[in-house]
């Protein structure tokens, strides 16, 4: 039953959206983003991962948004894997009343030098006794990890 609930919560609460932002309009040539992209071998850079709101009571919902930039002049299809886990400072394992959240994989295409934002909403069940939801997003391409970022949603 626990796994079935987690699949429903994940499917219902982790709906993704993607927005591509680039300087100039469609007629403008792609220009490289500023450092560190232009001076390193970075393929994709994570610009930020944050929850909005940053804190919710049990029964509340928050949206996590990831912003990342393609540091190359080529289109890239990147695999994102979103992994969330409810945690409590007073217990080990999954806190009482909290579901298991299955990893959420998705494929995102980046235009050359474009910044892409993806988002997922997370519901904290009313009976969940966790004090935080820790979310880690990992970007990879061809099985090679490119970047990873973690953010915490405070519950209370």
Backbone as numpy.savetxt, mean C-alpha at the origin, in Angstrom:
# Nx Ny Nz CAx CAy CAz Cx Cy Cz
-13.31 -21.04 9.47 -14.14 -19.84 9.47 -13.27 -18.59 9.47
-12.16 -18.62 10.19 -11.30 -17.46 10.27 -10.77 -17.07 8.90
-10.35 -18.01 8.07 -9.83 -17.70 6.74 -10.95 -17.18 5.84
-12.16 -17.73 5.93 -13.26 -17.26 5.11 -13.58 -15.81 5.45
-13.61 -15.46 6.74 -13.86 -14.10 7.16 -12.78 -13.18 6.63
-11.53 -13.62 6.69 -10.44 -12.76 6.22 -10.57 -12.47 4.73
-11.00 -13.45 3.96 -11.16 -13.23 2.52 -12.27 -12.22 2.26
-13.36 -12.29 3.03 -14.45 -11.33 2.85 -14.03 -9.94 3.25
-13.32 -9.81 4.38 -12.87 -8.51 4.83 -11.89 -7.93 3.83
-10.96 -8.75 3.36 -9.98 -8.27 2.40 -10.66 -7.85 1.11
-11.57 -8.65 0.62 -12.24 -8.32 -0.65 -13.09 -7.06 -0.50
-13.77 -6.92 0.62 -14.65 -5.78 0.80 -13.89 -4.52 1.19
-12.81 -4.65 1.94 -12.17 -3.47 2.52 -10.92 -3.02 1.79
-10.37 -3.80 0.93 -9.12 -3.42 0.28 -9.33 -3.17 -1.21
-10.26 -2.29 -1.50 -10.56 -1.94 -2.88 -9.49 -0.97 -3.37
-8.93 -1.21 -4.53 -7.81 -0.42 -5.02 -8.24 0.62 -6.03
-7.52 1.72 -5.99 -7.65 2.73 -7.02 -6.25 3.14 -7.43
-6.08 3.56 -8.65 -4.77 4.01 -9.12 -4.94 5.33 -9.84
-4.02 6.23 -9.56 -4.00 7.52 -10.21 -2.60 7.78 -10.72
-2.49 8.18 -11.97 -1.19 8.49 -12.54 -1.07 10.00 -12.61
0.02 10.52 -12.06 0.27 11.95 -12.12 1.60 12.19 -12.81
1.61 13.07 -13.78 2.86 13.42 -14.43 2.87 14.90 -14.73
4.07 15.47 -14.72 4.20 16.90 -14.99 3.90 17.16 -16.46
3.31 18.30 -16.75 2.97 18.61 -18.14 1.74 17.84 -18.54
1.24 18.01 -19.68 0.08 17.27 -20.14 0.50 16.19 -21.08
-0.43 15.62 -21.81 -0.11 14.54 -22.72 0.88 14.98 -23.82
0.90 16.28 -24.15 1.79 16.75 -25.20 3.21 16.98 -24.70
3.38 17.05 -23.37 4.71 17.32 -22.82 5.57 16.06 -22.85
6.86 16.26 -23.09 7.78 15.13 -23.08 8.02 14.70 -21.65
8.24 13.39 -21.43 8.53 12.89 -20.10 9.88 13.41 -19.65
9.91 13.98 -18.47 11.18 14.46 -17.93 11.51 13.70 -16.67
12.79 13.42 -16.48 13.18 12.64 -15.30 12.82 13.36 -14.01
12.40 12.60 -12.99 12.11 13.20 -11.69 13.43 13.60 -11.01
13.35 14.43 -9.99 14.58 14.85 -9.30 15.23 13.70 -8.54
16.41 13.94 -8.03 17.17 12.99 -7.24 16.24 12.36 -6.20
16.36 11.11 -5.80 17.46 10.21 -6.09 17.30 9.43 -7.39
16.17 9.56 -8.06 15.96 8.77 -9.27 17.02 9.03 -10.34
17.29 10.27 -10.63 18.15 10.62 -11.76 19.61 10.22 -11.57
20.04 10.02 -10.35 21.46 9.76 -10.12 21.77 8.37 -9.57
20.79 7.48 -9.60 21.04 6.16 -9.04 20.45 5.08 -9.94
20.61 3.86 -9.51 20.09 2.72 -10.27 18.69 2.32 -9.80
18.00 3.22 -9.10 16.66 2.94 -8.59 15.69 2.82 -9.76
14.91 1.72 -9.77 13.91 1.51 -10.81 12.60 2.20 -10.42
12.14 1.93 -9.20 10.92 2.53 -8.68 11.21 3.01 -7.27
10.78 4.23 -6.97 11.00 4.83 -5.66 9.65 4.97 -4.97
9.56 4.55 -3.70 8.35 4.78 -2.91 8.47 6.17 -2.31
7.48 7.02 -2.62 7.47 8.39 -2.12 6.73 8.52 -0.80
5.84 7.59 -0.51 5.11 7.65 0.75 4.07 6.56 0.88
3.77 6.21 2.11 2.69 5.29 2.46 2.10 5.82 3.76
0.80 6.13 3.75 0.18 6.68 4.95 -1.30 6.34 5.00
-1.81 6.26 6.23 -3.24 6.06 6.46 -3.92 7.42 6.64
-5.15 7.52 6.15 -5.96 8.71 6.35 -7.38 8.28 6.67
-7.84 8.47 7.91 -7.15 9.08 9.02 -6.08 8.13 9.59
-5.14 8.71 10.37 -4.02 7.94 10.91 -4.43 7.10 12.12
-5.60 7.39 12.69 -6.09 6.67 13.87 -7.60 6.53 13.76
-8.11 5.35 14.11 -9.56 5.10 14.10 -9.94 4.29 15.33
-11.20 4.40 15.76 -11.68 3.52 16.82 -12.05 2.16 16.21
-12.18 1.15 17.05 -12.67 -0.13 16.57 -14.03 0.13 15.91
-14.24 -0.46 14.74 -15.45 -0.22 13.96 -15.24 0.83 12.88
-14.06 1.47 12.87 -13.78 2.52 11.91 -13.05 2.02 10.68
-12.96 2.89 9.69 -12.30 2.58 8.42 -11.27 3.66 8.12
-10.15 3.24 7.54 -9.12 4.17 7.11 -8.61 3.74 5.74
-8.14 4.69 4.97 -7.60 4.40 3.64 -6.10 4.61 3.65
-5.38 3.59 3.20 -3.92 3.69 3.05 -3.63 4.05 1.60
-2.74 5.01 1.40 -2.35 5.43 0.06 -0.86 5.30 -0.10
-0.46 4.63 -1.18 0.94 4.47 -1.54 1.22 5.34 -2.75
2.28 6.13 -2.70 2.73 6.92 -3.85 4.11 6.41 -4.23
4.32 6.13 -5.51 5.61 5.63 -5.99 5.90 6.25 -7.35
7.18 6.35 -7.67 7.61 6.97 -8.92 8.46 6.01 -9.73
8.19 5.94 -11.02 9.03 5.20 -11.97 10.25 6.07 -12.23
11.42 5.59 -11.91 12.65 6.37 -12.06 13.31 6.15 -13.40
12.65 5.46 -14.31 13.26 5.15 -15.60 12.46 5.76 -16.74
13.05 5.80 -17.88 12.40 6.32 -19.08 11.60 5.27 -19.83
11.36 4.11 -19.20 10.59 3.04 -19.83 9.33 2.76 -19.01
8.26 2.36 -19.68 7.08 1.90 -18.95 7.44 0.66 -18.17
6.88 0.55 -16.98 7.16 -0.60 -16.11 5.86 -1.15 -15.56
5.72 -2.46 -15.55 4.62 -3.10 -14.86 5.20 -3.70 -13.59
4.73 -3.20 -12.47 5.28 -3.53 -11.16 4.23 -4.31 -10.38
4.68 -5.31 -9.63 3.80 -6.05 -8.73 3.83 -5.39 -7.36
2.65 -5.04 -6.86 2.51 -4.55 -5.49 1.92 -5.67 -4.65
2.44 -5.87 -3.45 1.85 -6.81 -2.51 1.60 -6.07 -1.21
0.32 -5.97 -0.84 -0.09 -5.29 0.38 -0.36 -6.35 1.44
0.34 -6.27 2.56 0.19 -7.24 3.65 -0.13 -6.47 4.93
-1.29 -6.77 5.52 -1.71 -6.12 6.76 -1.81 -7.14 7.87
-1.48 -6.69 9.10 -1.55 -7.58 10.26 -1.95 -6.76 11.47
-2.98 -7.22 12.15 -3.40 -6.57 13.39 -2.45 -6.98 14.50
-2.06 -6.00 15.33 -1.09 -6.23 16.41 -1.60 -5.64 17.71
-1.10 -6.20 18.81 -1.42 -5.68 20.14 -0.18 -5.76 21.00
0.07 -4.70 21.77 1.22 -4.68 22.67 1.03 -5.57 23.88
-0.19 -6.05 24.11 -0.47 -6.86 25.30 -0.64 -8.35 25.00
-0.53 -8.74 23.72 -0.68 -10.16 23.41 0.15 -10.50 22.18
0.34 -11.81 21.98 1.03 -12.28 20.79 0.00 -12.93 19.88
0.36 -13.10 18.63 -0.57 -13.69 17.68 -1.61 -12.68 17.24
-2.70 -13.17 16.70 -3.77 -12.29 16.22 -4.62 -11.88 17.43
-4.77 -10.59 17.67 -5.59 -10.15 18.80 -7.03 -10.62 18.67
-7.68 -10.82 19.82 -9.07 -11.30 19.84 -9.97 -10.38 19.04
-10.87 -10.99 18.26 -11.86 -10.26 17.49 -11.36 -9.67 16.19
-10.09 -9.88 15.86 -9.50 -9.31 14.65 -9.34 -10.39 13.59
-9.61 -10.07 12.34 -9.47 -11.07 11.28 -8.04 -11.20 10.79
-7.78 -12.29 10.11 -6.55 -12.46 9.35 -6.78 -11.73 8.04
-5.80 -10.96 7.61 -5.91 -10.25 6.33 -4.98 -10.94 5.34
-5.56 -11.51 4.30 -4.76 -12.16 3.27 -3.97 -11.11 2.48
-2.77 -11.45 2.00 -2.03 -10.50 1.16 -2.84 -10.11 -0.06
-2.71 -8.85 -0.44 -3.43 -8.32 -1.60 -2.41 -8.00 -2.69
-2.28 -8.88 -3.69 -1.36 -8.59 -4.79 -2.10 -7.85 -5.90
-1.39 -6.97 -6.56 -1.96 -6.29 -7.72 -0.83 -5.85 -8.63
-1.17 -5.66 -9.88 -0.21 -5.23 -10.90 -0.50 -3.79 -11.27
0.54 -2.97 -11.30 0.39 -1.55 -11.60 1.36 -1.18 -12.71
0.86 -0.46 -13.71 1.72 -0.03 -14.81 2.09 1.44 -14.62
3.39 1.71 -14.69 3.94 3.05 -14.54 4.40 3.53 -15.91
3.97 4.71 -16.32 4.51 5.35 -17.52 5.92 5.84 -17.18
6.73 6.14 -18.18 8.08 6.65 -17.90 8.04 7.88 -16.98
8.83 7.83 -15.93 8.99 8.93 -14.96 7.70 9.35 -14.26
6.66 8.55 -14.34 5.37 8.92 -13.75 5.28 8.52 -12.28
4.52 9.30 -11.53 4.19 8.93 -10.17 2.80 8.28 -10.20
2.65 7.17 -9.49 1.39 6.45 -9.41 1.00 6.33 -7.94
-0.28 6.58 -7.66 -0.81 6.40 -6.31 -1.83 5.29 -6.35
-1.73 4.36 -5.40 -2.72 3.30 -5.24 -3.20 3.36 -3.80
-4.43 2.90 -3.58 -5.01 3.01 -2.25 -5.84 1.79 -1.93
-5.99 1.51 -0.65 -6.85 0.45 -0.17 -7.48 0.88 1.15
-8.75 0.57 1.34 -9.45 0.91 2.57 -9.47 -0.30 3.49
-9.28 -0.05 4.78 -9.22 -1.12 5.77 -10.24 -0.86 6.87
-11.06 -1.87 7.14 -12.08 -1.82 8.17 -11.54 -2.51 9.42
-11.65 -1.84 10.55 -11.32 -2.45 11.84 -12.65 -2.91 12.44
-12.83 -4.21 12.56 -14.09 -4.74 13.10 -14.33 -4.21 14.51
-15.60 -4.00 14.85 -15.96 -3.41 16.14 -15.41 -4.20 17.33
-15.29 -5.51 17.22 -14.81 -6.33 18.34 -13.30 -6.55 18.34
-12.58 -5.93 17.44 -11.13 -6.13 17.32 -10.42 -5.45 18.49
-9.55 -6.19 19.18 -8.85 -5.67 20.36 -7.42 -5.21 20.05
-7.06 -5.14 18.79 -5.71 -4.70 18.42 -5.52 -3.22 18.73
-4.27 -2.80 18.90 -4.00 -1.38 19.07 -3.40 -0.75 17.82
-3.13 -1.60 16.79 -2.63 -1.08 15.52 -2.82 -2.10 14.41
-2.88 -1.59 13.20 -2.84 -2.41 11.99 -1.55 -2.03 11.28
-0.65 -2.96 11.13 0.63 -2.70 10.44 0.49 -3.16 8.99
0.71 -2.24 8.08 0.60 -2.50 6.65 1.98 -2.36 6.02
2.38 -3.37 5.26 3.64 -3.32 4.51 3.31 -3.53 3.05
3.81 -2.63 2.20 3.64 -2.74 0.76 5.01 -2.99 0.15
5.11 -4.05 -0.65 6.36 -4.41 -1.31 6.15 -4.31 -2.81
7.09 -3.64 -3.49 7.07 -3.52 -4.94 8.14 -4.44 -5.50
7.77 -5.20 -6.55 8.74 -6.10 -7.17 8.48 -6.18 -8.67
9.49 -6.63 -9.37 9.37 -6.84 -10.81 10.20 -8.06 -11.17
9.56 -9.01 -11.85 10.26 -10.23 -12.24 10.82 -11.00 -11.05
10.13 -10.95 -9.92 10.57 -11.67 -8.73 11.65 -10.97 -7.93
12.07 -9.78 -8.35 13.10 -9.02 -7.64 12.43 -7.89 -6.86
12.67 -7.86 -5.54 12.10 -6.80 -4.72 12.80 -5.48 -5.04
11.99 -4.45 -5.34 12.51 -3.13 -5.68 12.45 -2.15 -4.53
11.39 -2.24 -3.73 11.21 -1.30 -2.61 10.13 -1.84 -1.68
10.15 -1.36 -0.45 9.16 -1.76 0.54 8.96 -0.61 1.52
7.72 -0.47 2.02 7.43 0.58 3.00 6.37 0.06 3.95
6.45 0.49 5.22 5.50 0.06 6.24 4.87 1.29 6.90
3.58 1.17 7.22 2.87 2.23 7.94 1.93 1.56 8.94
1.70 2.23 10.06 0.80 1.74 11.10 -0.46 2.60 11.18
-1.61 1.93 11.29 -2.88 2.57 11.59 -3.10 2.37 13.08
-3.23 3.45 13.85 -3.46 3.34 15.28 -4.94 3.10 15.52
-5.24 2.20 16.47 -6.62 1.83 16.78 -6.86 2.17 18.25
-7.91 2.91 18.52 -8.20 3.21 19.91 -9.13 4.34 20.10
